[in-house]
Amino acid sequence: MTYDYYCKNCGHKFEAEQSMNDDALTTCPVCLDETSLKRLVSGGSGFVLKGSGWAADNYSKKSQ
């Protein structure tokens, strides 16, 4: 899962790939401050459906 982070000390923003079970990161990779890193709430869930849809692929039609 991708998490967004923001450092309140230096303003650095970055993304980090982590498991949902991993603890939040605490040290900014730019200024190395260990107290000002904040995990941001993102709007995405990590689950994305792409394409024209399952119905357009004839999966919803009965076999003939």
Number of C-alpha atoms within 10 A of each C-alpha: 11 14 19 14 22 17 23 14 14 14 14 14 17 13 13 13 10 13 11 10 6 8 8 15 15 16 15 23 14 11 13 14 15 13 12 16 23 17 17 12 9 11 6 9 8 9 7 7 7 7 8 8 10 11 9 10 10 10 10 9 9 6 6 3
